[in-house]
Amino acid sequence: MTTPSRPRRAFWGDVRFLIGIALIVLSISGVWLIVSSSDRTAPALQATRTITQGEALVSGDFQVVEVGLGPLGDDYVTPQDLAPGRVAARTVVAGELIPVSAVGDADDNRTTTIVVESATAVPDEVMAGAVVELWHAPPREDGRTFDVPRILVADVIVRDVREPDGVLAQSGVAVEVVIDRADVADVLGAVTGGSALSVVPVGSGS
């Protein structure tokens, strides 16, 4: 006698089939959300020049660009976020979008600028935003020679390089640097004491 076969269960009733369909739907939805998010743009501020640490942030130093930042949108400064009394918390290079982490309050700023005259040639790579060391060679008692050069302040930031011209062409290059307020006394002491100062790019040695 032949045993009747059991009817096969419809494939769409298989739990594994249903799970597979659900995973496909979730995958498609995820891709759609990513693409949709990347297509949305929002206004952000882009630096039109290099802005050094401690420098005031003003509208003339930025341009408004439309960018698709997606979920990172809150990490960048928008035009309405730029308020008086805000300064750069770090150096922002030209063309960079301004992140919120690069903006600070002027009242919390612990840096200032000072202009020094380099007794030696300043390399071409020393420009706004460059990190340099200030070296000094104290004068000897004879008043005609200098002692061995040594680091005066390490890791300072260049704000501006002023090439000499006209009657000042025989002088050294004047460099405006951003330094911590705690180092101002040492630098001014070296200048008034007659030390020969040099601006050296970090990593160049002496």
GUFILO-363863 format. One record per residue: x, y, z of N, C-alpha, C, O in turn; residue number from 1. Coordinates in steps of 0.05 Angstrom, whole numbers, plus 5000, padded with zeros to 4 digits. Example, Ala and Ser with C-alpha at 12.3 -4.5 7.8 and 13.67 -1.06 7.14 Angstrom:
! residues 2
5264 / 4886 / 5156 / 5246 / 4910 / 5156 / 5264 / 4934 / 5156 / 5285 / 4934 / 5169 / 1
5257 / 4955 / 5142 / 5273 / 4979 / 5143 / 5258 / 5001 / 5157 / 5268 / 5023 / 5161 / 2
! end
This chain:
! residues 206
5017 / 4976 / 5000 / 5000 / 5000 / 5000 / 5018 / 5025 / 5000 / 5038 / 5026 / 5015 / 1
5011 / 5044 / 4983 / 5027 / 5068 / 4981 / 5019 / 5089 / 5002 / 4996 / 5095 / 5005 / 2
5040 / 5099 / 5016 / 5035 / 5120 / 5037 / 5032 / 5147 / 5024 / 5050 / 5155 / 5009 / 3
5010 / 5161 / 5029 / 5006 / 5187 / 5017 / 5028 / 5207 / 5026 / 5034 / 5208 / 5050 / 4
5039 / 5222 / 5007 / 5060 / 5242 / 5014 / 5047 / 5266 / 5027 / 5025 / 5274 / 5021 / 5
5063 / 5279 / 5044 / 5054 / 5303 / 5057 / 5055 / 5327 / 5038 / 5074 / 5329 / 5022 / 6
5036 / 5344 / 5039 / 5036 / 5367 / 5021 / 5060 / 5385 / 5029 / 5064 / 5390 / 5052 / 7
5074 / 5395 / 5008 / 5097 / 5413 / 5014 / 5087 / 5441 / 5022 / 5068 / 5451 / 5011 / 8
5101 / 5452 / 5042 / 5094 / 5479 / 5052 / 5102 / 5500 / 5031 / 5124 / 5498 / 5020 / 9
5085 / 5519 / 5027 / 5091 / 5540 / 5007 / 5117 / 5554 / 5016 / 5121 / 5560 / 5039 / 10
5134 / 5561 / 4995 / 5160 / 5572 / 5002 / 5157 / 5599 / 5016 / 5175 / 5607 / 5032 / 11
5135 / 5614 / 5009 / 5133 / 5640 / 5022 / 5125 / 5638 / 5052 / 5124 / 5658 / 5066 / 12
5119 / 5614 / 5060 / 5114 / 5611 / 5089 / 5138 / 5604 / 5105 / 5137 / 5602 / 5129 / 13
5160 / 5600 / 5091 / 5186 / 5593 / 5104 / 5196 / 5617 / 5120 / 5199 / 5639 / 5108 / 14
5202 / 5614 / 5145 / 5212 / 5636 / 5162 / 5237 / 5648 / 5151 / 5242 / 5672 / 5152 / 15
5255 / 5630 / 5140 / 5280 / 5640 / 5130 / 5275 / 5658 / 5106 / 5290 / 5678 / 5102 / 16
5256 / 5652 / 5090 / 5250 / 5668 / 5067 / 5240 / 5696 / 5076 / 5248 / 5716 / 5064 / 17
5223 / 5697 / 5096 / 5213 / 5722 / 5106 / 5235 / 5739 / 5118 / 5236 / 5764 / 5114 / 18
5254 / 5726 / 5133 / 5277 / 5741 / 5144 / 5294 / 5753 / 5122 / 5303 / 5776 / 5124 / 19
5298 / 5737 / 5101 / 5314 / 5747 / 5078 / 5301 / 5772 / 5065 / 5315 / 5791 / 5059 / 20
5275 / 5771 / 5061 / 5261 / 5793 / 5050 / 5264 / 5818 / 5068 / 5268 / 5840 / 5058 / 21
5262 / 5814 / 5094 / 5264 / 5836 / 5113 / 5292 / 5849 / 5112 / 5294 / 5873 / 5112 / 22
5313 / 5832 / 5110 / 5340 / 5842 / 5108 / 5344 / 5858 / 5082 / 5358 / 5879 / 5083 / 23
5332 / 5849 / 5060 / 5335 / 5864 / 5035 / 5322 / 5891 / 5037 / 5333 / 5911 / 5028 / 24
5298 / 5892 / 5049 / 5284 / 5917 / 5052 / 5300 / 5936 / 5070 / 5302 / 5960 / 5063 / 25
5311 / 5926 / 5092 / 5327 / 5943 / 5110 / 5352 / 5954 / 5096 / 5359 / 5977 / 5099 / 26
5365 / 5937 / 5079 / 5388 / 5945 / 5065 / 5382 / 5967 / 5045 / 5396 / 5987 / 5043 / 27
5361 / 5964 / 5030 / 5352 / 5984 / 5011 / 5345 / 6010 / 5025 / 5352 / 6032 / 5015 / 28
5332 / 6008 / 5047 / 5324 / 6032 / 5062 / 5349 / 6047 / 5072 / 5350 / 6072 / 5071 / 29
5369 / 6032 / 5082 / 5393 / 6044 / 5092 / 5408 / 6059 / 5070 / 5417 / 6081 / 5074 / 30
5410 / 6046 / 5047 / 5424 / 6059 / 5024 / 5408 / 6085 / 5016 / 5421 / 6105 / 5010 / 31
5382 / 6083 / 5015 / 5366 / 6106 / 5008 / 5370 / 6129 / 5027 / 5372 / 6152 / 5019 / 32
5371 / 6123 / 5053 / 5375 / 6144 / 5073 / 5402 / 6157 / 5070 / 5404 / 6182 / 5073 / 33
5423 / 6141 / 5064 / 5450 / 6152 / 5061 / 5451 / 6171 / 5037 / 5461 / 6193 / 5038 / 34
5440 / 6161 / 5015 / 5440 / 6177 / 4990 / 5423 / 6202 / 4994 / 5431 / 6224 / 4985 / 35
5400 / 6200 / 5006 / 5383 / 6223 / 5011 / 5396 / 6243 / 5029 / 5394 / 6267 / 5024 / 36
5411 / 6234 / 5049 / 5425 / 6252 / 5068 / 5447 / 6266 / 5054 / 5451 / 6290 / 5058 / 37
5462 / 6252 / 5037 / 5485 / 6264 / 5023 / 5476 / 6285 / 5002 / 5491 / 6303 / 4995 / 38
5451 / 6282 / 4992 / 5441 / 6300 / 4972 / 5433 / 6327 / 4984 / 5431 / 6347 / 4970 / 39
5427 / 6328 / 5010 / 5418 / 6352 / 5023 / 5442 / 6369 / 5030 / 5462 / 6360 / 5041 / 40
5441 / 6395 / 5023 / 5463 / 6413 / 5028 / 5454 / 6434 / 5049 / 5430 / 6439 / 5053 / 41
5474 / 6446 / 5062 / 5469 / 6467 / 5082 / 5491 / 6487 / 5080 / 5513 / 6480 / 5072 / 42
5486 / 6512 / 5088 / 5507 / 6533 / 5086 / 5528 / 6529 / 5108 / 5521 / 6522 / 5131 / 43
5553 / 6533 / 5101 / 5575 / 6531 / 5120 / 5596 / 6552 / 5113 / 5595 / 6563 / 5091 / 44
5613 / 6559 / 5132 / 5633 / 6579 / 5128 / 5660 / 6567 / 5119 / 5669 / 6547 / 5131 / 45
5672 / 6578 / 5099 / 5698 / 6569 / 5088 / 5717 / 6592 / 5090 / 5711 / 6614 / 5081 / 46
5741 / 6587 / 5101 / 5761 / 6608 / 5104 / 5772 / 6616 / 5077 / 5779 / 6598 / 5060 / 47
5774 / 6642 / 5072 / 5786 / 6652 / 5047 / 5815 / 6658 / 5049 / 5829 / 6664 / 5030 / 48
5826 / 6656 / 5074 / 5855 / 6660 / 5079 / 5862 / 6644 / 5104 / 5844 / 6635 / 5118 / 49
5887 / 6641 / 5108 / 5896 / 6627 / 5132 / 5892 / 6644 / 5157 / 5901 / 6667 / 5157 / 50
5878 / 6634 / 5177 / 5872 / 6648 / 5202 / 5887 / 6635 / 5224 / 5884 / 6611 / 5229 / 51
5904 / 6649 / 5238 / 5921 / 6637 / 5259 / 5907 / 6637 / 5286 / 5888 / 6652 / 5290 / 52
5917 / 6620 / 5303 / 5905 / 6617 / 5330 / 5904 / 6644 / 5344 / 5924 / 6660 / 5344 / 53
5882 / 6650 / 5357 / 5878 / 6675 / 5372 / 5868 / 6698 / 5356 / 5861 / 6719 / 5367 / 54
5867 / 6695 / 5329 / 5858 / 6717 / 5312 / 5828 / 6719 / 5312 / 5814 / 6699 / 5313 / 55
5818 / 6744 / 5312 / 5789 / 6748 / 5313 / 5776 / 6738 / 5287 / 5788 / 6740 / 5265 / 56
5753 / 6726 / 5290 / 5738 / 6715 / 5267 / 5718 / 6736 / 5257 / 5700 / 6743 / 5272 / 57
5722 / 6746 / 5233 / 5705 / 6766 / 5222 / 5694 / 6756 / 5195 / 5706 / 6740 / 5182 / 58
5671 / 6767 / 5188 / 5657 / 6757 / 5164 / 5674 / 6761 / 5138 / 5671 / 6745 / 5120 / 59
5691 / 6781 / 5137 / 5707 / 6786 / 5114 / 5727 / 6764 / 5108 / 5738 / 6763 / 5086 / 60
5733 / 6746 / 5127 / 5752 / 6724 / 5123 / 5739 / 6698 / 5114 / 5753 / 6678 / 5112 / 61
5713 / 6699 / 5108 / 5699 / 6675 / 5101 / 5681 / 6679 / 5076 / 5675 / 6701 / 5069 / 62
5674 / 6657 / 5064 / 5654 / 6656 / 5044 / 5634 / 6634 / 5051 / 5641 / 6614 / 5064 / 63
5609 / 6638 / 5044 / 5588 / 6619 / 5050 / 5587 / 6599 / 5027 / 5584 / 6607 / 5004 / 64
5588 / 6573 / 5033 / 5587 / 6552 / 5013 / 5565 / 6532 / 5021 / 5560 / 6528 / 5044 / 65
5553 / 6521 / 5001 / 5532 / 6500 / 5005 / 5546 / 6473 / 5003 / 5557 / 6466 / 4982 / 66
5545 / 6458 / 5025 / 5558 / 6432 / 5025 / 5540 / 6410 / 5037 / 5522 / 6417 / 5053 / 67
5544 / 6386 / 5029 / 5528 / 6363 / 5039 / 5544 / 6349 / 5061 / 5559 / 6331 / 5055 / 68
5540 / 6357 / 5085 / 5554 / 6346 / 5108 / 5539 / 6323 / 5121 / 5550 / 6309 / 5138 / 69
5514 / 6319 / 5115 / 5498 / 6298 / 5126 / 5497 / 6300 / 5157 / 5491 / 6321 / 5167 / 70
5502 / 6278 / 5171 / 5501 / 6278 / 5200 / 5522 / 6295 / 5213 / 5521 / 6300 / 5237 / 71
5543 / 6304 / 5198 / 5564 / 6320 / 5209 / 5558 / 6349 / 5208 / 5575 / 6366 / 5216 / 72
5535 / 6357 / 5199 / 5528 / 6385 / 5197 / 5531 / 6401 / 5222 / 5539 / 6424 / 5221 / 73
5524 / 6389 / 5245 / 5526 / 6404 / 5270 / 5555 / 6409 / 5279 / 5560 / 6423 / 5298 / 74
5574 / 6396 / 5266 / 5603 / 6399 / 5274 / 5616 / 6422 / 5260 / 5639 / 6428 / 5266 / 75
5602 / 6437 / 5243 / 5614 / 6459 / 5228 / 5598 / 6485 / 5233 / 5574 / 6485 / 5238 / 76
5613 / 6507 / 5230 / 5601 / 6533 / 5236 / 5584 / 6543 / 5212 / 5593 / 6541 / 5189 / 77
5561 / 6552 / 5218 / 5543 / 6564 / 5198 / 5544 / 6594 / 5200 / 5553 / 6605 / 5220 / 78
5534 / 6609 / 5180 / 5535 / 6638 / 5181 / 5523 / 6650 / 5206 / 5533 / 6670 / 5217 / 79
5501 / 6639 / 5215 / 5488 / 6650 / 5239 / 5503 / 6644 / 5265 / 5497 / 6656 / 5285 / 80
5522 / 6626 / 5264 / 5538 / 6620 / 5288 / 5561 / 6640 / 5293 / 5572 / 6640 / 5315 / 81
5568 / 6656 / 5273 / 5590 / 6674 / 5275 / 5582 / 6699 / 5290 / 5567 / 6716 / 5280 / 82
5591 / 6701 / 5315 / 5583 / 6723 / 5333 / 5608 / 6739 / 5340 / 5630 / 6729 / 5340 / 83
5604 / 6765 / 5348 / 5627 / 6781 / 5357 / 5641 / 6768 / 5381 / 5628 / 6754 / 5397 / 84
5667 / 6773 / 5384 / 5682 / 6762 / 5407 / 5691 / 6734 / 5403 / 5700 / 6722 / 5422 / 85
5689 / 6723 / 5379 / 5698 / 6696 / 5374 / 5726 / 6697 / 5361 / 5731 / 6714 / 5343 / 86
5743 / 6679 / 5369 / 5770 / 6678 / 5357 / 5776 / 6649 / 5349 / 5762 / 6630 / 5356 / 87
5798 / 6646 / 5333 / 5806 / 6620 / 5324 / 5820 / 6606 / 5347 / 5839 / 6616 / 5359 / 88
5810 / 6582 / 5354 / 5822 / 6566 / 5375 / 5847 / 6551 / 5365 / 5863 / 6541 / 5381 / 89
5850 / 6549 / 5339 / 5873 / 6537 / 5326 / 5876 / 6550 / 5299 / 5859 / 6565 / 5290 / 90
5898 / 6544 / 5285 / 5902 / 6555 / 5258 / 5882 / 6541 / 5238 / 5880 / 6517 / 5238 / 91
5869 / 6558 / 5222 / 5851 / 6548 / 5202 / 5863 / 6556 / 5175 / 5867 / 6580 / 5170 / 92
5868 / 6537 / 5158 / 5881 / 6542 / 5132 / 5861 / 6552 / 5112 / 5837 / 6546 / 5114 / 93
5870 / 6567 / 5092 / 5853 / 6577 / 5071 / 5839 / 6554 / 5056 / 5852 / 6534 / 5049 / 94
5813 / 6557 / 5052 / 5797 / 6536 / 5039 / 5785 / 6516 / 5057 / 5769 / 6499 / 5048 / 95
5791 / 6517 / 5083 / 5781 / 6497 / 5102 / 5753 / 6506 / 5112 / 5748 / 6529 / 5117 / 96
5735 / 6487 / 5114 / 5709 / 6492 / 5127 / 5715 / 6495 / 5157 / 5731 / 6481 / 5168 / 97
5700 / 6514 / 5170 / 5706 / 6520 / 5198 / 5692 / 6501 / 5217 / 5667 / 6503 / 5219 / 98
5707 / 6483 / 5230 / 5693 / 6466 / 5250 / 5688 / 6481 / 5276 / 5702 / 6500 / 5282 / 99
5667 / 6472 / 5290 / 5660 / 6484 / 5315 / 5684 / 6483 / 5335 / 5688 / 6501 / 5351 / 100
5700 / 6462 / 5333 / 5722 / 6459 / 5352 / 5744 / 6479 / 5347 / 5762 / 6483 / 5364 / 101
5744 / 6494 / 5324 / 5765 / 6513 / 5318 / 5757 / 6541 / 5327 / 5771 / 6561 / 5321 / 102
5734 / 6544 / 5340 / 5724 / 6570 / 5349 / 5724 / 6572 / 5379 / 5715 / 6554 / 5393 / 103
5735 / 6595 / 5389 / 5735 / 6599 / 5418 / 5727 / 6627 / 5425 / 5722 / 6643 / 5408 / 104
5726 / 6633 / 5451 / 5719 / 6659 / 5461 / 5744 / 6676 / 5465 / 5764 / 6665 / 5475 / 105
5743 / 6701 / 5458 / 5766 / 6719 / 5462 / 5774 / 6720 / 5491 / 5798 / 6722 / 5497 / 106
5755 / 6719 / 5509 / 5762 / 6721 / 5538 / 5778 / 6697 / 5548 / 5792 / 6699 / 5568 / 107
5776 / 6675 / 5534 / 5791 / 6651 / 5542 / 5818 / 6648 / 5528 / 5833 / 6630 / 5533 / 108
5823 / 6667 / 5510 / 5848 / 6665 / 5494 / 5872 / 6671 / 5511 / 5873 / 6692 / 5524 / 109
5892 / 6653 / 5510 / 5916 / 6657 / 5526 / 5940 / 6663 / 5509 / 5963 / 6661 / 5518 / 110
5935 / 6672 / 5484 / 5958 / 6678 / 5467 / 5958 / 6708 / 5460 / 5938 / 6722 / 5463 / 111
5980 / 6717 / 5450 / 5983 / 6745 / 5440 / 6003 / 6744 / 5417 / 6015 / 6723 / 5411 / 112
6007 / 6767 / 5404 / 6027 / 6767 / 5383 / 6050 / 6786 / 5390 / 6046 / 6805 / 5405 / 113
6072 / 6781 / 5378 / 6096 / 6798 / 5382 / 6112 / 6797 / 5357 / 6113 / 6776 / 5343 / 114
6124 / 6819 / 5349 / 6141 / 6820 / 5325 / 6170 / 6818 / 5333 / 6180 / 6834 / 5349 / 115
6184 / 6800 / 5320 / 6213 / 6797 / 5325 / 6227 / 6799 / 5298 / 6216 / 6794 / 5277 / 116
6252 / 6808 / 5300 / 6268 / 6811 / 5275 / 6288 / 6788 / 5275 / 6305 / 6785 / 5293 / 117
6287 / 6772 / 5254 / 6304 / 6749 / 5252 / 6332 / 6758 / 5242 / 6334 / 6771 / 5221 / 118
6353 / 6750 / 5256 / 6380 / 6757 / 5248 / 6390 / 6740 / 5225 / 6410 / 6746 / 5213 / 119
6376 / 6718 / 5220 / 6383 / 6700 / 5198 / 6361 / 6700 / 5177 / 6339 / 6709 / 5182 / 120
6368 / 6689 / 5154 / 6348 / 6688 / 5132 / 6325 / 6670 / 5140 / 6328 / 6650 / 5154 / 121
6301 / 6678 / 5132 / 6277 / 6663 / 5138 / 6270 / 6645 / 5114 / 6266 / 6656 / 5092 / 122
6268 / 6619 / 5118 / 6262 / 6601 / 5096 / 6235 / 6607 / 5083 / 6217 / 6619 / 5096 / 123
6232 / 6599 / 5058 / 6207 / 6604 / 5043 / 6183 / 6591 / 5056 / 6160 / 6601 / 5054 / 124
6187 / 6568 / 5070 / 6164 / 6555 / 5082 / 6153 / 6569 / 5106 / 6132 / 6561 / 5117 / 125
6167 / 6589 / 5116 / 6157 / 6605 / 5138 / 6137 / 6625 / 5128 / 6145 / 6646 / 5116 / 126
6112 / 6620 / 5133 / 6090 / 6637 / 5124 / 6068 / 6635 / 5144 / 6070 / 6621 / 5164 / 127
6046 / 6650 / 5140 / 6024 / 6650 / 5159 / 6014 / 6622 / 5164 / 6009 / 6607 / 5145 / 128
6012 / 6615 / 5190 / 6003 / 6588 / 5198 / 6026 / 6569 / 5203 / 6021 / 6548 / 5215 / 129
6050 / 6575 / 5195 / 6073 / 6557 / 5199 / 6080 / 6555 / 5229 / 6078 / 6575 / 5243 / 130
6088 / 6532 / 5238 / 6098 / 6528 / 5265 / 6128 / 6530 / 5265 / 6142 / 6516 / 5250 / 131
6139 / 6548 / 5282 / 6168 / 6553 / 5283 / 6178 / 6553 / 5312 / 6162 / 6552 / 5331 / 132
6204 / 6554 / 5314 / 6217 / 6558 / 5340 / 6232 / 6584 / 5340 / 6242 / 6593 / 5319 / 133
6232 / 6598 / 5362 / 6248 / 6622 / 5365 / 6274 / 6615 / 5379 / 6274 / 6605 / 5402 / 134
6296 / 6620 / 5366 / 6323 / 6615 / 5378 / 6335 / 6642 / 5384 / 6329 / 6662 / 5371 / 135
6353 / 6642 / 5404 / 6367 / 6667 / 5410 / 6396 / 6661 / 5418 / 6402 / 6641 / 5430 / 136
6413 / 6680 / 5411 / 6441 / 6678 / 5418 / 6447 / 6703 / 5435 / 6450 / 6725 / 5425 / 137
6450 / 6699 / 5462 / 6455 / 6722 / 5479 / 6482 / 6735 / 5473 / 6501 / 6721 / 5465 / 138
6484 / 6762 / 5476 / 6510 / 6775 / 5471 / 6531 / 6768 / 5493 / 6523 / 6765 / 5516 / 139
6556 / 6766 / 5485 / 6577 / 6762 / 5504 / 6585 / 6789 / 5517 / 6577 / 6810 / 5508 / 140
6602 / 6787 / 5537 / 6609 / 6811 / 5552 / 6625 / 6831 / 5535 / 6625 / 6855 / 5540 / 141
6638 / 6820 / 5514 / 6654 / 6839 / 5497 / 6636 / 6857 / 5480 / 6646 / 6876 / 5469 / 142
6610 / 6850 / 5478 / 6592 / 6867 / 5463 / 6594 / 6864 / 5433 / 6580 / 6878 / 5419 / 143
6612 / 6847 / 5424 / 6616 / 6844 / 5395 / 6609 / 6816 / 5384 / 6604 / 6813 / 5360 / 144
6608 / 6797 / 5402 / 6602 / 6770 / 5394 / 6579 / 6759 / 5409 / 6569 / 6771 / 5429 / 145
6569 / 6736 / 5400 / 6546 / 6724 / 5413 / 6552 / 6696 / 5423 / 6569 / 6682 / 5412 / 146
6537 / 6688 / 5443 / 6540 / 6661 / 5455 / 6527 / 6640 / 5436 / 6516 / 6647 / 5415 / 147
6529 / 6615 / 5444 / 6517 / 6593 / 5429 / 6487 / 6597 / 5427 / 6474 / 6601 / 5448 / 148
6475 / 6594 / 5403 / 6446 / 6597 / 5401 / 6431 / 6575 / 5416 / 6441 / 6552 / 5419 / 149
6408 / 6581 / 5427 / 6392 / 6562 / 5442 / 6362 / 6569 / 5437 / 6355 / 6591 / 5429 / 150
6345 / 6549 / 5441 / 6316 / 6554 / 5438 / 6306 / 6572 / 5459 / 6310 / 6569 / 5483 / 151
6292 / 6593 / 5450 / 6279 / 6612 / 5468 / 6250 / 6604 / 5473 / 6242 / 6601 / 5496 / 152
6235 / 6599 / 5452 / 6207 / 6590 / 5454 / 6202 / 6570 / 5432 / 6208 / 6575 / 5409 / 153
6191 / 6547 / 5439 / 6186 / 6526 / 5419 / 6156 / 6527 / 5410 / 6139 / 6535 / 5425 / 154
6152 / 6518 / 5386 / 6124 / 6515 / 5375 / 6107 / 6540 / 5377 / 6087 / 6541 / 5390 / 155
6117 / 6561 / 5364 / 6101 / 6585 / 5361 / 6090 / 6586 / 5332 / 6101 / 6573 / 5315 / 156
6069 / 6602 / 5328 / 6056 / 6602 / 5302 / 6061 / 6629 / 5289 / 6059 / 6650 / 5302 / 157
6067 / 6629 / 5263 / 6072 / 6653 / 5248 / 6046 / 6666 / 5241 / 6028 / 6653 / 5229 / 158
6043 / 6692 / 5247 / 6019 / 6707 / 5239 / 6025 / 6721 / 5212 / 6007 / 6723 / 5195 / 159
6049 / 6733 / 5209 / 6056 / 6748 / 5185 / 6086 / 6750 / 5182 / 6100 / 6750 / 5202 / 160
6095 / 6751 / 5158 / 6123 / 6755 / 5151 / 6125 / 6782 / 5136 / 6113 / 6785 / 5115 / 161
6141 / 6800 / 5147 / 6143 / 6827 / 5135 / 6171 / 6830 / 5123 / 6191 / 6835 / 5137 / 162
6173 / 6828 / 5097 / 6198 / 6831 / 5083 / 6207 / 6861 / 5084 / 6191 / 6879 / 5080 / 163
6233 / 6866 / 5089 / 6243 / 6893 / 5090 / 6244 / 6906 / 5062 / 6248 / 6892 / 5043 / 164
6239 / 6932 / 5061 / 6241 / 6946 / 5036 / 6251 / 6974 / 5040 / 6252 / 6983 / 5063 / 165
6259 / 6988 / 5019 / 6268 / 7015 / 5022 / 6292 / 7018 / 5039 / 6311 / 7003 / 5037 / 166
6291 / 7037 / 5058 / 6314 / 7043 / 5075 / 6318 / 7020 / 5095 / 6339 / 7019 / 5108 / 167
6297 / 7003 / 5099 / 6299 / 6981 / 5118 / 6310 / 6956 / 5105 / 6311 / 6935 / 5118 / 168
6317 / 6957 / 5080 / 6325 / 6933 / 5065 / 6350 / 6919 / 5077 / 6354 / 6895 / 5073 / 169
6366 / 6934 / 5092 / 6389 / 6922 / 5104 / 6383 / 6908 / 5130 / 6400 / 6894 / 5141 / 170
6359 / 6912 / 5140 / 6352 / 6899 / 5166 / 6342 / 6871 / 5161 / 6338 / 6862 / 5138 / 171
6340 / 6856 / 5182 / 6330 / 6828 / 5180 / 6300 / 6828 / 5175 / 6287 / 6849 / 5174 / 172
6289 / 6804 / 5170 / 6261 / 6801 / 5165 / 6245 / 6802 / 5191 / 6252 / 6789 / 5211 / 173
6224 / 6818 / 5192 / 6207 / 6820 / 5215 / 6185 / 6799 / 5213 / 6171 / 6797 / 5193 / 174
6182 / 6784 / 5235 / 6162 / 6762 / 5235 / 6144 / 6766 / 5259 / 6153 / 6768 / 5282 / 175
6118 / 6767 / 5253 / 6098 / 6769 / 5275 / 6090 / 6740 / 5282 / 6081 / 6725 / 5265 / 176
6093 / 6734 / 5308 / 6087 / 6707 / 5317 / 6066 / 6707 / 5339 / 6064 / 6726 / 5354 / 177
6052 / 6685 / 5341 / 6032 / 6681 / 5362 / 6045 / 6664 / 5384 / 6054 / 6642 / 5379 / 178
6045 / 6675 / 5408 / 6058 / 6661 / 5430 / 6040 / 6661 / 5454 / 6022 / 6678 / 5456 / 179
6045 / 6643 / 5472 / 6031 / 6643 / 5498 / 6039 / 6667 / 5514 / 6062 / 6675 / 5514 / 180
6020 / 6679 / 5528 / 6026 / 6702 / 5544 / 6047 / 6697 / 5565 / 6062 / 6716 / 5572 / 181
6050 / 6673 / 5574 / 6070 / 6666 / 5594 / 6098 / 6669 / 5582 / 6117 / 6671 / 5598 / 182
6101 / 6668 / 5556 / 6128 / 6670 / 5544 / 6136 / 6698 / 5535 / 6158 / 6703 / 5526 / 183
6117 / 6717 / 5538 / 6123 / 6745 / 5529 / 6147 / 6757 / 5543 / 6164 / 6769 / 5530 / 184
6149 / 6753 / 5569 / 6171 / 6765 / 5584 / 6198 / 6755 / 5575 / 6217 / 6771 / 5572 / 185
6200 / 6729 / 5569 / 6225 / 6718 / 5560 / 6233 / 6729 / 5533 / 6257 / 6736 / 5528 / 186
6214 / 6732 / 5515 / 6220 / 6743 / 5488 / 6228 / 6772 / 5490 / 6247 / 6780 / 5477 / 187
6213 / 6788 / 5505 / 6219 / 6816 / 5507 / 6246 / 6820 / 5521 / 6261 / 6838 / 5514 / 188
6252 / 6803 / 5540 / 6278 / 6804 / 5554 / 6301 / 6798 / 5534 / 6322 / 6811 / 5536 / 189
6297 / 6779 / 5516 / 6318 / 6773 / 5497 / 6321 / 6796 / 5477 / 6344 / 6802 / 5469 / 190
6299 / 6808 / 5469 / 6301 / 6831 / 5450 / 6315 / 6854 / 5462 / 6334 / 6865 / 5451 / 191
6306 / 6863 / 5486 / 6319 / 6886 / 5499 / 6347 / 6880 / 5508 / 6363 / 6898 / 5512 / 192
6353 / 6855 / 5513 / 6380 / 6847 / 5522 / 6400 / 6845 / 5499 / 6424 / 6840 / 5504 / 193
6391 / 6849 / 5474 / 6409 / 6849 / 5452 / 6415 / 6822 / 5440 / 6434 / 6819 / 5424 / 194
6399 / 6802 / 5446 / 6403 / 6775 / 5435 / 6398 / 6776 / 5405 / 6381 / 6791 / 5395 / 195
6412 / 6759 / 5390 / 6407 / 6755 / 5362 / 6385 / 6733 / 5359 / 6390 / 6711 / 5368 / 196
6362 / 6741 / 5348 / 6340 / 6722 / 5346 / 6339 / 6709 / 5319 / 6346 / 6722 / 5299 / 197
6330 / 6684 / 5318 / 6327 / 6670 / 5292 / 6300 / 6655 / 5293 / 6292 / 6644 / 5313 / 198
6287 / 6655 / 5270 / 6262 / 6640 / 5267 / 6268 / 6615 / 5251 / 6277 / 6616 / 5228 / 199
6263 / 6592 / 5263 / 6271 / 6566 / 5252 / 6246 / 6548 / 5249 / 6232 / 6544 / 5269 / 200
6240 / 6539 / 5225 / 6217 / 6520 / 5222 / 6221 / 6495 / 5239 / 6243 / 6485 / 5241 / 201
6199 / 6486 / 5250 / 6201 / 6462 / 5267 / 6210 / 6439 / 5250 / 6200 / 6433 / 5228 / 202
6230 / 6424 / 5261 / 6241 / 6401 / 5247 / 6266 / 6408 / 5231 / 6279 / 6390 / 5221 / 203
6273 / 6434 / 5229 / 6296 / 6441 / 5213 / 6323 / 6439 / 5228 / 6344 / 6437 / 5216 / 204
6320 / 6440 / 5255 / 6345 / 6439 / 5271 / 6358 / 6466 / 5271 / 6346 / 6487 / 5264 / 205
6383 / 6467 / 5278 / 6398 / 6492 / 5278 / 6425 / 6488 / 5266 / 6441 / 6507 / 5264 / 206
! end
